[in-house]
Amino acid sequence: MPMTYPPGEKSQTAQLTNNTYLTEDGARLPLRHWLPAKEPRAVLIALHGFNDYSNFFDQPGHYFSKLGIACFAYDQRGFGAAPKRGLWAGGTAYADDLRVLVRLVKQRYPGRPVYLLGESMGGAIIITAMKNTGMPSVDGIILAAPALWARPTMPWYQTGLLWTLAHCAPWLTLTGKGVHVTPSDNIEMLRALGKDPLVIKATRVETVYGLTNLMDAAFSSASSLLGNTLMLYGEKDEIIPKKPTYEFLQQFLATDITEKTVAFYEHGYHMLLRDLQASTALKDIAAWISASPGNLPSGADRRAKAVLSQFTSITFTK
């Protein structure tokens, strides 16, 4: 059976140190931060994607901190240098860790607006976490190519093979060799990730199974995701296909559309925040934080409206 490896018993008070997020069950999650020279005008908490870790936000963190935004990112359980490397903690565990961290950050920066940003898997975690009744309120969420490739949008042979492997050999590791996809046009950055020992290269099948469960939950939560939201998607994304993304957006934009902004980047890949045109997306995020829901400087929001109007029944009223 595919296993999850959830947190232990809550035995202490969670706290933030200079480089560690100490959770309620005593797990020490490595924490990175990028702080402005003066008191921040806003705070941004960033969640990394699958097999990645908190260093994914190094370039964006430096960029936003120069604009007066304090940024925090941590290695989630099972990833980077966090405990139980390579093992899946479960969607509930990841959402709970985010919930507690938001509470701690709001205590540290009272009165400051707090935003959440999730890349790929991190986006899916934010989507599911926002459904929890105990989740502290935030001023906005940013989803960068969120992981939404749910089972209903996968071919039958793919879901069948995953189920079989997860229930016969959950410990089996997959490397992705032979799978020809391009996650980014930033080849130098991809080579650096390939050499980074904290980036996971071989993944247990049961971990992939857990990620798929998370994507199912995020995909089905489209209509319940309310409030100030910015979603970014690269039209050259070869990791999360257009079909599940468009289907999610149709439900997502069916309600409360005035507080939702969608941006499509014609030359963007899955790793939008590290692509060669990453600065375009970062400028859009900064502008959205400062003046949401105004038009984005790049025009990517207007492009999204034009593209989606051709492929879905979404009616834009703003």
Secondary structure, 3 states (H helix, E strand, C coil): CCCCCCCCCCCCCCEECCCEEECCCCCEEEEEEECCCCCCCEEEEEECCCCCCHHHHHHHHHHHHHCCEEEEEECCCCCCCCCCCCCCCCHHHHHHHHHHHHHHHHHHCCCCCEEEEEECHHHHHHHHHCCCCCCCCCCEEEEECCCCCCHHHCCHHHHHHHHHHHHHCCCCEECCCCCCCCCCCCHHHHHHHHHCCCCCCCEEHHHHHHHHHHHHHHHCCHHHCCCCEEEEEECCCCCCCHHHHHHHHHHHCCCCHHHEEEEEECCCCCCCCCCCCHHHHHHHHHHHHHHCCCCCCCCHHHHHHHHHHHHCCCCCCC
